[in-house]
């Protein structure tokens, strides 16, 4: 028998090595994880029971097959990248991805992949450990969802608790199930007192009887809506006091049946502010009305004063004009050229001053309500011819032609004196603002029961912005062709007032350098029986 000490150590270790290999194989086979070996070109070389449990393939079905039988086609590029890293000697740890079961279902796995080296250190294969984390993922997702729901519920509760309005949830019997912090402050009850209380107790006693019926009607309708539109709703507090409120109701199906959520807003401050605003408004309106009456009274006094002063001024002016005309008569004796020139200035300026006073007097009488129109049937061509004839001498002195266009032979219902005044103002303005050699033209056209009369000129024209204000009192447009301002700026204002008093309207269209066209309308008289044509 040989000495055990002389037995070769290599031969003595072989049984232990085989035992270790069998033990390692047993560990691999009994692992819950899939432990798979594969070649560097991706061919499966080993397959344990865990791999069969996770992927469904038996060892003889998997060994020799490409690893891509476990990989969705859209992830083949992923496997190629992993193989590149392993060939370089790198290791992949806990890489989560998707793999395929034999039945075609997807599995979420966590992979740990290592290169296998031979005795010389050369990479000869690949070891892959796959752990099925599908259920873990599902549980994790479920846990995250539960946490999210808890967080949302907490935030929702915080939102309700900190809402500026009182919020109550009431069941079909009228019992309060939920109440927030604002409800405690609004009604004066603690949360413990509110929960389980009948909501009818928060209604003023006089209205409790009908409130239950209103609740039933609302529950049957099942539609969210504001409560008591247009009504002055009030709620009762614990101390018996009442507060004005606005209420919105929303029904909801719960596990306990239909419940109604009521959002109740205390509008005490708003009502108080509304009352203050209403009180101030009434006060301001009363003051405004008083000031308006005072302004009308003062305006009336002003108009009466101007009318009185104008009348007093006209009397001496008529005397001056009369004596100037007498002095100019041959019977009074001869005058030298200087005296004649002075007399002409007196007469001209007196006429101009009288015209200005007449404008002021007419406007003051209109504003004071003391001027009336007496309408009658007037033949329009006659009216126009008389007006043109009156202004022609003035036009010819400036070498301006004035002519009549087509005038329809109709009768207008107007005041003869006031129509003459309107024409005189418009024609005078045309002459005043037209250069020598220009033209002033009058035309008219009938439009149903109205006739539109146009006085146009070839003068300097009016800017668009000034056209909007041209009929305002005392507003004067630019300068005359002589380079000066003339008149009071009341002529067009008076024209507008007179036209409107006779049932018409007046407007202008113009532009600088292209003259102006003043239009005004007068009503046409249909029945002309017994009418005498005259001005």
C-alpha positions in Angstrom: 0.0 0.0 0.0 1.4 3.4 -1.0 2.1 6.1 1.5 -0.7 8.6 1.3 1.8 11.3 1.7 3.4 10.2 -1.6 0.1 10.2 -3.6 0.1 13.0 -6.2 -1.7 16.1 -4.9 -3.4 16.6 -8.3 -4.9 13.1 -8.1 -6.0 13.7 -4.4 -7.8 16.9 -5.4 -9.8 15.5 -8.3 -12.7 14.0 -6.2 -13.1 17.3 -4.3 -13.1 19.2 -7.6 -15.8 17.0 -9.0 -17.8 17.4 -5.9 -17.5 21.2 -6.2 -18.5 21.1 -9.8 -21.5 19.0 -9.0 -22.4 21.3 -6.1 -22.1 24.4 -8.4 -24.2 22.7 -11.1 -26.9 21.9 -8.4 -26.8 25.6 -7.3 -27.2 26.8 -10.8 -30.0 24.4 -11.5 -32.0 25.3 -8.4 -31.7 29.1 -8.9 -34.9 31.0 -9.3 -33.2 33.2 -11.8 -32.5 32.2 -15.4 -28.8 31.4 -15.8 -27.9 31.2 -19.5 -24.7 30.6 -21.2 -24.1 31.8 -24.8 -21.3 32.0 -27.3 -19.8 35.2 -28.5 -22.0 35.0 -31.6 -25.2 34.8 -29.5 -25.9 31.0 -29.6 -27.4 29.6 -26.4 -25.0 27.0 -24.8 -26.5 26.3 -21.4 -30.0 26.7 -19.9 -31.1 26.1 -16.3 -34.5 25.2 -14.8 -34.9 28.9 -13.8 -34.6 29.8 -17.5 -37.3 27.3 -18.4 -39.6 28.7 -15.7 -39.1 32.3 -16.8 -39.1 31.9 -20.6 -41.1 28.7 -21.1 -38.6 26.9 -23.2 -37.1 23.5 -22.2 -33.3 23.1 -22.3 -33.4 21.0 -25.5 -35.6 23.7 -27.1 -33.3 26.5 -26.3 -29.7 25.2 -26.4 -28.3 25.7 -29.9 -30.8 28.5 -30.7 -29.8 32.1 -31.2 -30.5 34.3 -28.1 -32.7 36.5 -30.3 -35.6 34.0 -29.7 -36.0 35.8 -26.4 -35.6 39.3 -27.7 -38.3 41.5 -29.4 -37.1 42.3 -32.9 -37.2 46.0 -32.2 -34.6 45.4 -29.4 -32.1 43.3 -31.5 -29.9 46.4 -31.9 -29.7 46.5 -28.0 -28.3 42.9 -27.9 -25.7 43.8 -30.6 -24.5 46.7 -28.5 -24.3 44.5 -25.4 -22.2 41.8 -27.3 -19.8 44.6 -28.4 -19.2 45.6 -24.8 -18.8 42.0 -23.6 -16.2 41.2 -26.3 -14.2 44.1 -24.9 -14.3 42.4 -21.5 -16.9 44.8 -20.0 -19.7 43.7 -17.6 -23.3 44.7 -17.7 -25.1 44.9 -14.3 -28.8 45.1 -13.5 -29.9 46.2 -16.9 -33.7 46.2 -17.1 -35.3 45.5 -20.5 -38.0 43.5 -22.1 -37.8 39.9 -23.2 -40.3 37.4 -24.8 -41.9 34.3 -23.2 -42.4 31.2 -25.4 -46.1 32.1 -25.6 -45.3 35.5 -27.0 -46.0 37.6 -23.9 -43.5 40.3 -22.8 -41.5 39.9 -19.6 -39.6 42.7 -17.8 -36.2 41.3 -16.8 -33.2 42.6 -15.0 -30.0 41.3 -16.6 -26.5 40.8 -15.3 -24.1 39.8 -18.1 -20.5 38.8 -17.8 -17.8 37.6 -20.1 -16.4 34.0 -19.5 -12.7 33.5 -19.9 -10.7 30.3 -20.4 -7.6 29.2 -18.6 -5.5 31.5 -20.8 -7.7 34.6 -20.0 -9.3 34.7 -23.4 -13.0 35.5 -23.6 -14.6 32.3 -24.7 -18.3 32.8 -23.9 -21.0 34.8 -22.1 -22.8 34.2 -18.8 -26.3 35.9 -18.4 -28.4 36.0 -15.3 -32.0 37.1 -16.0 -34.4 37.9 -13.2 -38.1 38.3 -13.9 -39.1 41.7 -12.4 -42.5 41.9 -14.1 -44.4 41.4 -10.9 -42.1 43.6 -9.1 -42.6 46.3 -11.7 -46.4 45.8 -11.4 -46.3 46.0 -7.6 -44.0 49.1 -7.8 -46.4 50.8 -10.3 -49.3 49.9 -8.1 -47.5 51.2 -5.1 -46.7 54.4 -6.9 -50.2 54.7 -8.1 -51.5 54.2 -4.5 -49.1 56.9 -3.3 -50.1 59.2 -6.0 -53.8 58.7 -5.1 -53.0 59.3 -1.4 -51.1 62.4 -2.3 -53.9 63.6 -4.6 -56.5 62.9 -1.9 -54.4 64.8 0.7 -54.0 67.7 -1.6 -57.7 67.6 -2.5 -58.5 67.6 1.2 -56.1 70.5 1.8 -57.7 72.3 -1.1 -61.2 71.9 0.4 -60.0 72.8 3.9 -58.4 76.0 2.7 -61.1 76.9 0.2 -62.5 80.5 0.8 -66.1 79.1 0.6 -67.9 76.8 3.0 -68.3 73.3 1.5 -70.8 70.7 2.7 -71.7 67.3 1.4 -75.2 66.2 2.2 -76.9 62.8 1.7 -80.5 62.2 0.5 -81.8 62.5 4.1 -80.3 65.9 4.5 -77.5 64.8 6.8 -74.2 66.6 6.6 -71.4 64.1 5.7 -68.5 66.4 5.0 -67.7 69.9 6.1 -64.6 72.1 5.7 -62.9 74.6 8.0 -64.6 77.5 6.3 -68.0 76.0 7.1 -67.0 76.0 10.8 -66.1 79.7 10.5 -69.2 80.6 8.4 -71.8 78.9 10.6 -70.1 79.0 14.0 -70.4 75.3 14.6 -67.4 73.0 15.3 -66.6 70.2 12.7 -67.9 67.6 15.2 -71.2 69.5 15.5 -71.6 69.9 11.7 -71.0 66.2 10.8 -74.3 64.4 11.3 -76.3 67.6 11.6 -79.4 68.1 9.4 -78.6 70.7 6.8 -82.0 72.2 7.3 -80.8 73.6 10.7 -78.6 76.0 8.7 -81.7 77.4 7.0 -83.6 80.3 8.6 -86.6 78.9 10.6 -89.2 80.6 8.4 -87.9 78.7 5.3 -87.1 75.3 6.8 -90.5 73.8 5.9 -90.1 74.3 2.1 -86.3 73.6 2.1 -86.8 69.8 2.3 -89.1 69.9 -0.7 -86.5 72.0 -2.6 -83.8 69.4 -1.8 -85.9 66.5 -3.2 -86.7 68.5 -6.3 -83.0 69.2 -6.9 -82.0 65.5 -6.3 -84.6 64.3 -8.8 -83.3 66.8 -11.4 -79.7 65.8 -10.9 -78.2 68.9 -12.5 -75.5 71.2 -11.1 -76.8 74.7 -10.8 -76.7 77.8 -8.6 -79.4 78.0 -6.0 -82.0 80.8 -5.8 -81.1 82.8 -8.8 -82.2 86.4 -8.3 -83.2 85.7 -4.7 -81.8 87.1 -1.5 -80.6 83.9 0.1 -79.7 83.8 3.8 -78.2 81.2 6.1 -78.6 80.7 9.9 -75.6 80.7 12.2 -75.3 78.8 15.5 -75.9 82.1 17.4 -79.2 82.6 15.5 -77.9 85.4 13.4 -78.4 85.3 9.6 -75.8 86.0 6.8 -76.5 86.6 3.1 -75.1 83.8 1.0 -74.7 82.5 -2.5 -75.0 78.7 -3.0 -74.0 76.4 -5.8 -75.2 72.8 -5.8 -73.8 69.7 -7.5 -75.2 66.1 -7.2 -72.8 63.1 -7.3 -73.3 59.4 -7.3 -71.3 57.8 -4.4 -71.1 54.4 -2.8 -73.7 55.7 -0.3 -76.1 56.8 -3.0 -76.6 60.3 -4.4 -75.0 63.0 -2.4 -75.2 66.8 -3.0 -72.2 69.1 -2.6 -73.0 72.6 -1.6 -70.5 75.5 -2.0 -71.7 78.4 0.2 -70.2 81.8 -0.1 -70.7 84.5 2.6 -71.4 87.7 0.7 -71.9 90.0 3.7 -69.0 92.3 2.7 -70.0 92.3 -1.0 -73.6 93.2 0.0 -72.3 96.0 2.2 -70.1 97.3 -0.6 -73.0 97.1 -3.0 -75.3 99.1 -0.6 -72.5 101.7 -0.2 -72.1 102.0 -4.0 -75.8 102.3 -4.5 -76.1 104.9 -1.8 -73.2 106.8 -3.3 -74.7 106.5 -6.8 -78.0 107.9 -5.6 -76.2 110.7 -3.9 -74.1 111.5 -7.0 -77.1 111.3 -9.3 -79.0 113.7 -7.1 -76.1 116.1 -7.0 -75.5 115.7 -10.7 -79.2 116.4 -11.4 -79.1 119.5 -9.1 -76.0 120.8 -10.9 -77.6 120.0 -14.3 -80.7 122.0 -13.3 -78.4 124.9 -12.1 -76.4 124.8 -15.3 -79.6 124.9 -17.3 -80.9 127.9 -15.2 -77.6 129.7 -15.6 -77.5 129.0 -19.4 -81.1 130.3 -19.6 -80.1 133.5 -17.8 -77.0 133.8 -20.0 -79.1 133.4 -23.1 -81.7 135.9 -21.9 -78.9 138.3 -21.0 -77.3 138.0 -24.4 -80.6 138.4 -26.1 -81.4 141.5 -24.0 -77.9 143.1 -24.6 -78.1 142.2 -28.3 -81.5 143.8 -28.6 -80.2 146.9 -26.9 -77.2 147.1 -29.1 -79.2 146.8 -32.3 -81.3 149.9 -31.6 -78.3 152.4 -31.6 -76.8 150.5 -34.6 -79.9 151.0 -36.6 -79.7 154.7 -35.7 -76.1 154.9 -36.9 -76.9 153.0 -40.1 -79.9 155.2 -40.7 -78.0 158.5 -40.3 -75.1 157.2 -42.4 -77.6 156.5 -45.2 -79.1 160.0 -44.7 -75.7 161.7 -44.9 -75.1 159.9 -48.2 -78.2 161.3 -49.8 -77.8 164.4 -52.1 -80.3 166.4 -50.2 -78.0 166.6 -47.2 -75.4 168.5 -49.2 -72.2 167.6 -51.0 -69.4 165.5 -49.3 -65.8 165.6 -50.3 -64.0 162.3 -51.1 -62.5 161.9 -47.7 -65.9 162.4 -46.0 -67.4 159.9 -48.4 -64.7 157.3 -47.6 -65.3 157.8 -43.8 -69.0 157.5 -44.3 -68.6 154.3 -46.3 -66.5 152.8 -43.5 -69.1 153.7 -40.9 -71.8 152.1 -43.0 -69.9 148.9 -43.8 -68.7 148.3 -40.3 -72.1 149.1 -38.8 -73.7 146.5 -41.2 -71.0 143.9 -40.2 -71.5 144.6 -36.5 -75.3 144.3 -36.9 -74.8 141.0 -38.6 -72.7 139.7 -35.7 -75.2 140.9 -33.2 -78.0 139.2 -35.1 -76.1 135.9 -35.0 -75.6 136.1 -31.3 -79.2 137.1 -30.8 -80.5 134.3 -32.9 -78.4 131.6 -31.2 -79.3 132.9 -27.7 -83.0 132.9 -28.7 -82.7 129.3 -30.0 -80.9 128.1 -26.8 -83.5 129.9 -24.7 -86.3 128.4 -26.6 -87.6 131.8 -27.7 -87.1 131.2 -31.5 -89.9 129.4 -33.3 -90.3 128.4 -36.9 -93.5 128.9 -38.9 -93.4 126.4 -41.7 -95.3 126.8 -45.0 -95.1 125.5 -48.5 -92.3 127.2 -50.5 -91.4 126.5 -54.1 -87.8 125.4 -54.0 -86.6 127.0 -57.3 -88.0 130.4 -56.2 -86.2 130.0 -52.8 -82.9 129.3 -54.4 -83.2 132.1 -57.0 -83.9 134.7 -54.4 -81.0 133.5 -52.2 -78.6 133.5 -55.2 -79.7 137.0 -56.3 -79.2 138.4 -52.8 -75.6 137.1 -52.6 -74.6 137.8 -56.2 -73.4 141.4 -55.8 -71.0 140.3 -53.0 -69.7 137.5 -55.2 -69.2 139.6 -58.3 -67.3 142.2 -56.2 -64.7 139.4 -55.6 -64.9 138.2 -59.3 -66.5 134.9 -58.1 -69.3 133.4 -60.3 -72.3 132.1 -58.5 -74.8 129.9 -60.4 -77.7 127.6 -60.0 -77.7 124.0 -61.1 -80.6 121.7 -61.5 -83.3 122.4 -58.9 -86.4 120.1 -58.8 -89.7 122.0 -59.0 -91.1 120.9 -55.6 -92.5 122.6 -52.6 -90.6 122.3 -49.3 -92.2 122.7 -45.9 -90.1 125.4 -44.3 -90.0 128.8 -42.6 -89.3 131.4 -45.4 -87.2 133.7 -43.2 -85.1 130.9 -41.7 -84.5 129.3 -45.1 -83.2 132.6 -46.4 -80.9 132.8 -43.4 -79.5 129.3 -44.0 -78.9 130.0 -47.7 -77.3 133.4 -46.9 -74.9 131.8 -44.4 -73.8 129.0 -46.6 -73.5 131.1 -49.8 -71.6 133.8 -47.9 -69.2 131.3 -46.5 -68.6 129.9 -50.1 -67.8 133.4 -51.3 -65.7 134.2 -48.3 -63.4 131.1 -48.6 -63.1 131.1 -52.5 -60.3 132.8 -54.4 -61.2 135.4 -57.1 -62.1 133.5 -60.4 -63.6 130.7 -58.4 -67.2 129.5 -58.4 -70.1 128.9 -55.9 -72.8 126.5 -57.1 -76.2 125.5 -55.8 -78.0 122.3 -56.7 -80.7 120.0 -55.3 -82.1 116.5 -55.8 -85.3 115.0 -54.5 -85.1 111.7 -52.5 -88.6 110.5 -51.7 -90.2 112.8 -49.1 -87.0 114.8 -48.7 -85.0 117.2 -50.9 -81.2 117.4 -50.5 -79.8 120.8 -51.3 -76.0 121.2 -51.9 -74.0 124.5 -51.7 -70.5 123.8 -53.1 -67.5 126.0 -53.8 -64.1 125.8 -55.4 -62.4 127.3 -52.3 -59.6 126.2 -50.1 -61.4 123.2 -48.5 -61.6 121.9 -45.0 -59.3 119.3 -43.3 -61.1 116.1 -42.2 -60.6 116.7 -38.5 -62.1 120.2 -38.7 -65.2 118.8 -40.6 -66.2 117.0 -37.4 -66.2 120.3 -35.4 -67.3 122.8 -38.0 -70.9 123.1 -36.6 -69.7 123.7 -33.0 -70.3 127.1 -31.5 -67.6 129.7 -32.1 -65.5 127.3 -34.1 -63.9 129.0 -37.1 -62.2 127.1 -39.9 -58.8 128.7 -40.9 -58.7 132.1 -42.6 -60.5 133.7 -45.4 -58.9 134.3 -48.8 -57.9 137.8 -47.5 -55.9 136.1 -44.7 -58.0 137.1 -41.8 -60.7 135.5 -39.6 -64.2 137.0 -39.9 -67.4 136.5 -38.0 -68.2 135.0 -34.7 -68.1 131.3 -35.7 -71.8 131.1 -35.1 -73.2 131.0 -38.6 -72.9 127.3 -39.2 -74.1 126.5 -35.7 -77.2 128.6 -36.4 -77.7 126.8 -39.8 -77.6 123.4 -38.1 -80.1 124.5 -35.4 -82.4 126.0 -38.0 -82.2 123.0 -40.3 -83.0 120.6 -37.5 -85.8 122.7 -36.2 -87.4 122.3 -39.6 -87.1 118.5 -39.6 -83.9 118.3 -41.7 -80.2 117.5 -41.2 -77.0 119.2 -42.4 -73.5 117.9 -43.1 -70.3 118.7 -45.0 -67.7 116.8 -47.1 -64.5 118.6 -48.0 -60.8 118.2 -48.4 -58.0 120.9 -48.5 -57.5 122.3 -52.0 -60.7 120.7 -53.5 -63.4 123.0 -52.1 -66.3 122.2 -49.8 -69.8 120.8 -50.3 -72.4 121.6 -47.7 -75.6 119.5 -47.8 -78.8 119.9 -46.0 -82.3 118.4 -46.3 -85.8 119.8 -46.0 -89.1 117.9 -46.1 -91.2 117.9 -49.3 -94.8 119.1 -49.1 -97.0 116.6 -50.9 -100.3 118.4 -50.9 -99.7 121.8 -52.5 -103.4 122.7 -52.9 -103.8 126.5 -52.2 -100.1 127.1 -51.9 -98.8 130.5 -53.1 -95.3 130.4 -54.3 -93.3 133.0 -52.4 -90.5 133.5 -50.0 
